[in-house]
Amino acid sequence: MNEHLKDWKVHALAFVLTLIAELIATQRINLGITAFSLFPMLYVLVFGAILGGLKVIPKEMMETASPYIGISVMLLTAKIGSTIGPNLSKVIAAGPALLLQEFGNLGTAVLAMPIAIFVFHMGRAAIGTTFSISREGSLAVVAAKYGLDSEEGTGVMGGYITGTVLGTLFYGIMVSLLCNLNLFHPYALAMACGTGSASMMSASLAAVVDAYPAMEAELSAYAATSNMLSSVDGLYMSLFIAIPMVEWMYKKFTTNNKHYKDGKPITKKA
């Protein structure tokens, strides 16, 4: 009886926080030359962090809630899988620019993995957090390959939460600045908005549309197509290229590294 009661507390808290976040709704912030949006998902994460920090949510309740992440990711994996087959024709018809953009995501690993190893001396959590920008599809890949309770799972979840909290702000501000520099065609900026994350796409696309309001329909179409392709071919990119690459980089960078032993970071004794 007590176990079921603990579950109901988790569901009730999740419902209340979600309801409050949805009532607040998406809030658009304009700061002169730039603009960004705050989404309900961000509010829930902030509320949860505050309640946890104030000890309103006990550790026992957090442990009870933990397995539900895996269940949610299973549903997410099914949803992502259901979009791949029906959209294969769109992927083929999209042309090389949209298709090849996914290779740009490999830059995440090239830039982040050396920092994770040589600066922060991270363990295998570095693999989970550097092979992609850690969005919903990345959670599904790591959950299936390693499990979210693994070190890799900890890494991707850390990247996911950080991206949710700071990503929309960063995207909105960065894209606004790029629009003002006039270095890229509006279509290129719209394509870049499609990262495989609905919240990040919405934040960055809003900034592009603000800069080119007469092209709103075309820009939205490019961004939506790009976002869909990032979700579809990004899944295969992660499985067959990105993850094997960061696995190799991790092994290469930790071999003969004084901060690591047998592929694990050496913990300094107090």
N, C-alpha and C positions, 0 to 999 in steps of 0.2 A: 504493500500500500504506500509506504514512504517513498519507494523508488518511483512509482507512478506519479506521486505528488511532486517530486523533484522535476520530472519531465513537464508536468503541467505548468510549473513555475517558469520554466524556460520558454515554453510556448506563449504563455501570457505576457511575459516581459517582451518577447520578440514582437508580439502583436501590438502592444502599447507603443513601443518605440517606433515601429513601422507606421502606425496610425498618426503619431505626432509628426513624423518626418513627411508623410504625404500631405498632411494639413499645412505644413509650412510651404511645401511645394518647391519647385525650382525657382531660385532667386537669381536674377541677372544683376551683376555689379558692373557699372560703367565708371571707369577712371580716366576720363579724358581720351587719350590716344589709344587706350586699350579697354577691353571688356572681357569678363569671364562669367561663368554660371556656376552656382552651387546646387548640387543635386541631392535628393532625399537620401540616397545611399550614403553620402558623406555625413549627413546629420546623424544617422543611426550609428556609424562608427565612432563619431565624436561623443555621442551620448553614452555609448557603451564604455568608451575609454574613461570618461569622467566618472561614471558610476562605479567602474572597477577601481579607479584610483581612490575614490572616497570610501571604498570597502562596502558600498551598498550591495554590490553583487558579490556574494561569498565565493571563495575558490572552489568549493564543492559544486556550486551551481555552474561555474565555468567548465569544470570537468564533465558535468552531465551534458552540457551543451556541445562539447567538443565532437562527439561522434556524428552529430547532425550536419557538420560540415561535409563529411564524406557522403552522406545521403544526398545532400544538396548538389554536390559535384556530380554524383551519378546521374541525377536528373539533367544537369547541365550538359554532361557528355552525350546523353541521348538526344538532347535538343540540337547540339552542334552536329552530331552525326546525321540527323534528319535533314539538315540543310545542305549537306555536301552533294548527295546524288542529284536532287532536283536542280541544283545550280551549276552543274558541270558545264552545261552548254553556254551559260553566261560567262563562265571563266574562260572558256575557249574563245568566245566571241569578243572578249574585252580587249584583246590586243596585247602586244608585248609590254607596253608601258605599265599597265596595271598588273600584269602577271609578274613582271620582273621586280616590281617594287619590294616584294617580300624579302629579296636578298638583302635589302637595306637593313632589315632587322638583325642580321648577323653582326652588324656593327655594335650592337648592344654587348655581345659577348667579347668582341675584340677590345672594346674600351673598358668594360666593367670587370672582366675576369682578372686581368693583371692587378687592378686596384684591390679587388677582394682578397687576392693571395698575398701580394707583396706589401700592401699597406695595412689591411685589417686582419690578415692571417686567418681568414675564415676557413671552416671545414667544408664538408660537402654541401652545406647550405648555399655555398657560392654557385654551385651548379644550378640549383633551382631558381636562384634569383637573377642569374645573368644570361641564361639561354634565350630570354625573350623579355618583353616589357611587363611580364607577369599580369596578364589580364585573364578573363574568364577561361578562354581556351587553354591557356598555360596551366591553370589549375587542373583542368580535366586531364591534360597530358601527364602531369606529374602524379596525380592521384592514381592513374592507371598504371604508370610505369614504376613508381617508387612507393606510393602511398603518402597521404598527407601527414602521417605521423612520423615520417622519416626526416632526416636532415634536409634532404632536397625539398620536402614538403614545407618545412619551416622556412626555407629560403624563398620559395615562390609565394607563400602566404605573406611573408614580410614585405616582399616587393609589391604584392597586390594591394595590401593595406596602405603602404606608402604612396603608391600610384593613385589610389582612390582619394586619399586626403590631399595630396599635393599636386597630383597629375593634372586635374582640371584647371587649377590655378596656373600652373606652369604653361600648359598648352594655350590657354586663353591669352596670356600675356605675351608668350613667345610669338604666336601667330599674328597677333596684332602688330608687333614690332616688325615682323617680316613683311606684312602688308604695307606698312608705311615706308619701308625701304625700296619697294618696287623692283626687287631683284628677280622675282619669279612671276610667271603667268598665273592668273587666278585659278585656272584649271589645275595647275601643278600644286598650288596650295590646298585646293579642295581635295585632291587625291591624297595629299599627305595627312589630311584630317582622319582618314580611314585607318585607324590603328587596330581594329578588332575590338574596340571598346566603345560602347554606345555613349557613355558619359564623356569620355575624352573627345570623341568625334563631335558631339553636340557643342562642347565648350569651344573647340577650335573652329568649327564651322561657323558658329555665331560671329566670331571675330572676322572671318573672311567675308561673310554676308554683309556685315556692317561696313566693310571697306568697299564692297562692290554690290550694292543693293539691287542694281538693275539686272544682275546675273544670278539672282537667288535660285531660280529653278535649275539652271545648269549646274551651278556649284553644288547644290544639294544632291543632284543625281550622281555627280562624280564622287562625292564624299561617301554616299550610301553604297555605291558599287565597290569602291575601294575598301570600305569597311567590311562588306560581305566577303570580298575576295581574301582579305586579311584573315578572316575567320576560317575560310575554307582551305585555301592553299597553305595558310600559316600553320595549320594542324600537321600537314605532311612535312613542311619545312622544319618544324620543331622536332618531329619524330626521327626523320631520316638525315637531317643535316645539322641543325643547331645543337641538339643534345649530344650526338656523337662528337661534335667539335669541342664543346665545353668539357666533356669527359676527357678528351685527349689533352686539352689545355690544362685541366686540373692536374692530371697525372704528370704532365711535362713540367709544370711550374712547381709542384711540390716535391719532385724527385731531387735529391741532393740540396734541399732547402733546409737551412738550419732551424727554421721555425716549425718544421714538420718531421714526423717520424711515422713510417708505414702509411703515408697518405693522410695522416691525421695531425691537426695542429698540436703543438706541444703546449700544455698548460703550465704556466709559470706558478710555482708554489709561493704562497705568501710568506 
